[in-house]
């Protein structure tokens, strides 16, 4: 299994999926075909799911997601939640968002309800640069 890194664009997010259990999703997600864009990510998750690390950490800092991207993110969080349910990995999510963005807050609340076994920590978007710098 190899790491998967996708550089972001004005319509697609930056994604860094590391086999050591550290994952990053950031930027904007509004690809023309979200299912096609997220296919390789879901495929990577399927491989990771077979042999996850004891702790999985996902850092999310989306500025915008369209509805088809939201659907794909729900699928990914469902997979992560199953890792916890089946005692394969402890999953922590650090989610950075613009606290003035009510739609993102609603999305996060829906994901937390949909994937309740994940440990979530929410932070203001302006803190994301400090967090990324300290992780390096």
LUMGULUM-156611 format. One record per residue (C-alpha): x negated, y negated, z negated; residue in three letters. Coordinates in steps of 0.5 Angstrom, whole numbers, plus 500, padded with zeros to 3 digits. Layout:
BEGIN
XYZAla
...
END
This chain:
BEGIN
500500500Unk
497493502Unk
499486500Unk
504482504Unk
503475505Unk
507471509Unk
505463510Unk
511459510Unk
514454515Unk
519449515Unk
525455516Unk
521461512Unk
518461505Unk
511463503Unk
511470500Unk
506473497Unk
507481495Unk
501484491Unk
501491489Unk
498489482Unk
505487481Unk
505480482Unk
510477487Unk
511469489Unk
517467493Unk
517459495Unk
519454499Unk
525454504Unk
529460507Unk
533459512Unk
531463518Unk
535464524Unk
536472523Unk
535473515Unk
536480516Unk
530481521Unk
525476517Unk
527480510Unk
526487513Unk
519487512Unk
519485505Unk
525490503Unk
520495506Unk
514493502Unk
519493496Unk
521500498Unk
514502497Unk
512498491Unk
519502488Unk
516508489Unk
509507484Unk
511500481Unk
506497476Unk
508497468Unk
509490469Unk
512486475Unk
512479475Unk
516475480Unk
515467481Unk
520464485Unk
520456487Unk
525456493Unk
527449495Unk
533451499Unk
536458501Unk
542459506Unk
547464505Unk
544469509Unk
537469505Unk
541469499Unk
544475500Unk
537478502Unk
534475495Unk
540479491Unk
538485495Unk
531484492Unk
533482485Unk
538489485Unk
531493487Unk
527489481Unk
533490476Unk
533498478Unk
526498476Unk
528496469Unk
534500468Unk
530507470Unk
524505466Unk
519504471Unk
517497470Unk
518491466Unk
520485470Unk
519478469Unk
522472473Unk
519465473Unk
524461477Unk
522454478Unk
528449481Unk
530442482Unk
535441476Unk
539436479Unk
541442485Unk
547445482Unk
548450487Unk
541453486Unk
543453478Unk
549457480Unk
545462485Unk
540463479Unk
546464474Unk
549469479Unk
543473480Unk
542473472Unk
549476472Unk
547481478Unk
540483475Unk
541483468Unk
535487466Unk
530482468Unk
527477463Unk
528470466Unk
525464464Unk
527457468Unk
523451469Unk
523445472Unk
521445479Unk
515439478Unk
512445473Unk
511450479Unk
504447481Unk
501447474Unk
504454473Unk
500456480Unk
494453478Unk
493457472Unk
495463475Unk
489463480Unk
END
